[in-house]
Amino acid sequence: MFDALLPPAVATVATEADLKTELFAAELRALGHAVDVRCREFTTGRACARRALARLGLPALPIAAGARGEPLWPAGIVGSITHCAGLRACAVARARDFRAVGIDAEPHAALPAGVLAVIASPAERRALAEHEPAIHFDRVLFSVKEALFKACYPLTGRLLGFEDVDVRISSRDGTFRAELPGDGAGPADLSGRWIVRRGLVATAVVVTT
């Protein structure tokens, strides 16, 4: 799914099943005493990451987690991990090719009542109302912002709020554009791609060097 959204230089791996891999000590520390569901998500995400790194010609390496739970990639690597019901995925690239990568997957279903008002500006809500009803564009918007946050946080160390990002989604060609608070460390605008397939929404963005 994500290979259709990202450039060829980005290695992607996705699975619908739980995968197993031996975790490094740093990964076990990051996992801590998590419940079973979280353990399976974490382990499958790391298994996907190992396979994606192998596609870049790299051996299995520890991928610990930062203070906000973000993956800490090996030197020279950027990437992103996502998981939702029915899908776990990872995308990685060399830092010489991209500054950051962000991916997200969500179930293709309407957001719970009240959530859209929290994540979308009045302008974004008006724009969503113009799209075809067969696609849950409220969920697409949520996923786009999640992918953007994952791409930007490693660059800035700043947690963006939903209100900090202004997104315009194109239903014609499966793209989106976003305006962000340019602060010198992160980009002021980004574009990416989205897709709805097999009951899921997937979104992806790269930050170029």
Secondary structure, 3 states (H helix, E strand, C coil): CHHHCCCCCCEEEEECCCCCCCCCHHHHHHHCCCCHHHHHHHHHHHHHHHHHHHHCCCCCCCCEECCCCCEECCCCEEEEEEEECCEEEEEEEECCCEEEEEEEEEECCCCCCCHHHHHCCHHHHHHHHCCCCCCCHHHHHHHHHHHHHHHHHHHHCCCCCHHHCEEEEECCCCEEEEECCCCCCCCCEEEEEEEEECCEEEEEEEEEC
